[in-house]
Amino acid sequence: MNYPAFFDQVKTIDLHDPLAQILGVSADGLMRYSYLDAVKLAGHSCPTVAGAYLMTLKGLECLYPEGPAERGGLRVELSAAQSEGVAGVIGAVAGLLTGAAGEGGFKGLGGRFSRRDLLRFASSQAAELRLRRLDSGAAVDLAYHPEIAPPPAGLQPLMQRLLSGQASAEEQVEFGRLWQERVRAILIDHADDHGLVVVTPRP
């Protein structure tokens, strides 16, 4: 697969998945996810996918400071309805990384390892995204502010030409380059800016 080189520079996420371990997928249960995995799930790379990846990454680091997070051991809640804005995309990426699923998720083995109903939309909590550990109850709220990395100059006019069907082949290539340049800025240049992803621990 030919993809932008900066994808490989994005921090990966290590998790322990007890279901993968018991079913023989991973001998020690350790699983590593990358930004490319999120891109493959979504089918594209954009500021929303980047933000969902970063919010989940930062949330897991906050909740599991001493080791890999337990995949399947978290509840994921979003304040927006699944059909509202980009909530569905954010939920899909967070679900991929945490193992949390909606009502169609894996129902478990003998009462263990269930992933069903761990991903919830239109939650009454006010956070854009909330991750909560099932074992301790500790939670973290995440908010994403992509405006910290504004679009490159020239992107918007090219988008208008592309959507109207007037863009040349060269302009289409340039649009893709500029689009991914903003994603790169979010994931590489601003990844550790406190204002990009605001992390708020909850009791």
Buried (B, 14 or more C-beta within 10 A) or exposed (E): EEEBEBBEEBBEBBBBBBBBBEEEEBEEBBBEBBBBBBBBBBEEBBBBBBBBBBBBBBBBBBBBEEEBBBBBBBBBBBBBEBEEEBBBBBBBBBBBBBBBBBEEBBEEEEEEBBBBBBBBBEBEBEBBBBBBBEEEEBBBBBBBBBEBBEBBEEBEEBBEBBEEEEBEEEBEEBBBEBBBBBBBBBBBEBBEEEEBBBBEEEE
